[in-house]
Amino acid sequence: MFGFAPTYSMYPLLTRATGGQWVAGERGHDFTIDAASAAAQVAQAQPDVVMLCAPNNPTGTPLPLDVIEAVYEATTGMVIVDEAYWEFAPREERSALTMLADRPRMAVSRTMSKAFAFAGARVGYLAADAAVIDALRLVRLPYHLSALTQAAASAALRHAETMLATVDDIVVQRDRISATLPALGYDPYESWTNFVLFSGVEDPGATWRALYERGVLIRDIGLPHCLRVTAGTEDETSAFLDALASVDSAS
């Protein structure tokens, strides 16, 4: 399996757990991927499966459709587009779901853990060519979802407008964080998710601890000089920004 690092940490773990080999491709310095580079890397690796996280976790980076198309054309294997955070992307953007009709080796997965605030249910769904779906039925776990979980998920999808009502509010706070961070001396990366990755942190561990001591919990995901904050309510965003303003990035 092939993916562009850094990306979702479970991809290599799941690959090795199923007896496969994980091959990590490269991103640009700002974590973006361009179509030509992506196609060249995939063509060289010739993987059986390519995992594309769109937008990317843990960086929030958008993945343009021309990159997905270039990757698809560069391989004879399966291309899986993980749109776990897609509901937080700009409304005018096209999902990879719109590319499925003429691409039988592509699948698009979604989760209800993020925008639906349904993480405890551990439920997701996938769209693909009918032949792919039939093949998955043969290898899926026999008790992968309980009847109650399926019923709850179906009900949530029927009431998606209500369930997703908070997404726009979260996006407003995400963009507020991104707009404010430069004034505090940090550099946010573009995000189409519910979190913001920012650089310019001299000592991420020390800054993380200083924020924690001020009652603010964010994530140190191990990228050099970076930290990541998830957008919440307006009050939570204010608390984070106020706390960060009081912390010396070198501390």
N, C-alpha and C positions, 0 to 999 in steps of 0.2 A: 504494500500500500504506500502511496505517495501523498505528501501534503507539504504546504509551504510554511516553514517554521519562522517565528513562533505561531502556533495555532493551538486548538483545543487539546489539552494534555491527555485526554482519554483516547485519542486516536492511536498513538503509538502503543499505549497499554493494551487496548483491545486487539490491535494487530498482532502483538506478540502472544497474547493469551489464546489466540486462535491459530497459532503456528505460523504466522506470516512474518514478513520482514518489513519494517518501517523505513522508508527513505524520505529524508527531509530536504525539501528544496529551499531556495533562498528568496527572501523579500528585499525590497529596497530599504534604505536607511530610515525611511518614514513608515515602513511596514507595508507599503503598497506593492502591487504586482502589475507589471504591464504585460500585454498580450504576447509580444514577441519573446520576452524572456520566459514567460510561463510555458509557452509552447515548446521552446528549445529545451528547457529542463525536463519536461514530461517526455518529449521525444527521445531524449538521451536515456532516461531511466526505464522507459517502456514498462510501466507498472500495470498490474492487472486491475487495480482500483486506484482512483484519485479521489481524495477527500478535499473538498473546497468549502471552507467555512465563510458564509456570506450573509451578513458582515462577520468579520473575523473575531474570534474569541482567542486570546485575551486582549486584543488591541483595539477592537471596535472598528477596524478598517473596512470601508466599503469594498466590494468586489464587483467591478464593472462586468456587464454581460459579455462584452467583447473578449474578456479574459476567459470566461467560462467557455465561450464558443471556440476560442483558440486551443484551449486544453482539450476539449472534446475532439477536435479535428486532429490533434497530435497523438492520440492514443487509440488503440483498438479495444481498450478495457472499459470498465464501468467508470462513470463520473458521478459522484455523489455530492450534491450541493446541500450543505447543512444550513438551513435558514432559521435557526433557533431564535434569532433576535430580529427577524425581518419586520415584525410589527412596529419596530421603532425606527425603521428607515423612512425617508421622505415619501409622502403619499404619491408623489408624481413618478416615482421610480418603478421600473418593471421588475417583478420577481422572476427568478429562473423558472418558475412554473410556466411562464409564457413561452419557454423554449422547448418544452417536452414533446410537442406534437411530432416533430420530424427527427427526434433523437432517441431511438429505442435503448441506447446504452446510458441514458441519464436518469437519475432519480433525484427528487427533491424531498428533503425531510424537514419537518417542523416539530416543535415541542409546545406543550401547553404550560411548561414550567415558568416561563418568563412573563410574557405579556398577559397571560391569563391568570397569573399568580396561583398556579395549580401545581407547584413543585412537589408537594406531598403525594400527589397521585402517580407521579412517575409515568406519564403517558405522553406519547407523541404520535405522529402520523406521517405517512409517506405517499408521494405521488410518483408514478412511473408507468412505463409501458405495461400493458396487461401481462405480457410474457414474464416480465421481471416480478410482478406481483405474484403470479402463479408459482414461480421458482421460490420466492421467499416463504410462501405458505408451506413448502416442503421442509424448510430448515428452521423455522421459528420455534421457539420454546413452546411446549404444549400448554403451559399455564402462565403465559407472559403477562396477561391482564385479567383481573377478576371481572365478573359480570357487573359488580357494583361500580368498579372503576370505569368500565366502558359506558355504563349508563350515565355516570356523572359527566364524563367527557362529552358524550353526545348531547346532554342537556346544556353544557357550557357552550358548545358550538352553536346550538340553536339560539342561544342568547348572547352571541358573540359581541353585539354592539354594546350591551350592558357590561359584559365582562371586560371589554377593552376600553371602557370609559376613562380609565386613569392613564392610558398610554400617552395621550396628548399632554397631560399635566407633567408626566415624567420627562417627556421630550423637552418641554419648556425649561425644566430645572436642569437637565443635561446641558442644554445650550447656554443657560445662564452660567453654569460652572465653567464651560469652555470659554465663554466671553470674559470671565473675571480672572481666570488663572494667569493670563499674561501680565496683568497689573500687579500680581503678587510675585512675579519673577519666575513663573513656570511656563512650560510650553505644552499645551494640550494637543493631542493628535485628533484628527477628524474621527468622529464616532457616529455610527448609525445604530448604536445599541443603547442600553439604559445605563451605561457607565462611561467614564472618561479616563483614559490613560494619559498621564502627563509626565514629562521629563523635566530635567533641571534640578533634580533632587540630589544634592551632594552625597547625603548619607540616608538612603531610604529607610534603613532599620531605625535610625535615631529619630527621623521625622515621624515614622509610623508610631513609635512609642510615645513621642511627645503629643501626638494627636489623641492617642488612646488615653493618656493621662488627663486629657481635656474632655473626655467622654465621647470621642469621635472614633469610630472604627472603620478603617478602609483596608485596602489589600496591598500587600507587597507581593507581587507575582514573580519576583526574581529577575526582572529585566533591569539591566544596569541603569542607575540614576532615575528610575521610574517608580511611580505609585499609581494605583487605580482607585477611583471612587465611584460608587454606584449612586445614581440620582434617586432622590426620594421626594419627600414633601418640600414645600417652600421653606418651612421652619428648619427641617433637617439640612437643607442646602445652606441656609444662612448660618447654621451652627458650624458646618464644615468650613465654610469660607472664613468665618470669623476666627475659628481655631487655627486654620492654616496661616492666616495673616499674622497671628501671634507667635508663630513658630519660625525660627531661623532655619532655612533649608539646610544649613550646614550643621545643625544641631543633631 
